[in-house]
């Protein structure tokens, strides 16, 4: 099975579903920010709701609700 077939970007996770973080594609300070938010391998992330404009989306991560822009969430690969 191809790596990208098994995992999807977090921004494509349907609302109400939970994914498990598998890989961060971001680099530098953005990668550090994601790690600081608790987005490490094995972390469950639930897509809660989109803003009225469609971006950002609210996610439930380690007991906190975090809003991530689609651009940033697209660099987080999750397993459904």
Secondary structure as GFF3:
##gff-version 3
##sequence-region A 1 80
A	DSSP	alpha_helix	3	6	.	.	.	ID=ss1
A	DSSP	beta_strand	8	9	.	.	.	ID=ss2
A	DSSP	three_ten_helix	10	12	.	.	.	ID=ss3
A	DSSP	beta_strand	18	24	.	.	.	ID=ss4
A	DSSP	alpha_helix	28	36	.	.	.	ID=ss5
A	DSSP	beta_strand	44	50	.	.	.	ID=ss6
A	DSSP	beta_strand	57	61	.	.	.	ID=ss7
A	DSSP	beta_strand	64	68	.	.	.	ID=ss8
A	DSSP	alpha_helix	70	73	.	.	.	ID=ss9
A	DSSP	beta_strand	76	79	.	.	.	ID=ss10
###
